[in-house]
């Protein structure tokens, strides 16, 4: 059964137009073609990226955050050990309802207020500190900037960089250039490393984004849509550089610089993803291929993925413009792009007082007002 599924999945008609088969893409006469096996190298490279990221964040980004921007590690009160509450937190809800809080309070023989405080502290423990978020933004900024510069260097002298009709000239039997190979492998390895590191990061909602990106890149590689893929990567890296730089200054507390960069990011995002992407990239992938070969499954599937991506661009643009409107007109409180830590000053002060009382009892001194001590 598995062999049958594999045969259907790798059926030539799904991946190539006309009567072309996989054997037509064997290297010969100095021509080198993209192969599925090339993508296997992204796994060890992804591990290498994780090691490089750890070293960069640990020694370089941390130094920049602390010495240049004055950031410090957040010291948080830890939730006390409680098997019942911990099991509920992990397996069910992180923010239980009032009725659940009352039930848990009875099980633990605690007050509802104490259970609320436990969940608040437990949620705060899972939130990344400002310094951690700064380190991650710094790492992504360095990569996206390097990828954008490298991608531009790879593409600026290619005929399809300015003439999109050239993208499909000779398709699908277009030879693979060394620069294209490394551009693809490095980008895919980076996104693989982000996917692998999700287990250690606090941004698990990014899983869908990373998986979708990898699927799009892998499919374009297998169908030899590599020229289009490199242009798509360059377009996306252009705005991502500005977004990560805005995040860095936001975490560092430079609000004015952050807002200026975010406005610039918005402009570049709109130009690249609402103008260039649909009217240059999708236009050429939809109308030009039929001039060279009859439509096939890969043609429809690839364009469908690009259209879904464009719909996401429109949705993200709506969210971005709403955010820009809020901080331009002064309606944004704090930073809506970040996850806020829940405050517990009142409980903290109360517990600190209880701790002082316990310390006073242990040493024979009562740390209360003088009038009470003398009474």
KAPESUL-V564993 format. One record per helix or strand of 2 or more residues. SS is the DSSP state (H for helix, E for strand). FROM is the first residue (numbers start at 0). LEN is the number of residues. Records with the same first field share a line. If there is no record, write none. Layout:
SS=FROM-LEN / FROM-LEN
This chain:
H=1-8 / 11-4 / 21-4 / 35-33 / 82-9 / 97-11 / 111-15 / 129-26 / 158-3 / 163-5 / 177-22 / 203-19 / 225-27 / 254-33 / 288-3 / 296-32 / 344-19 / 369-5
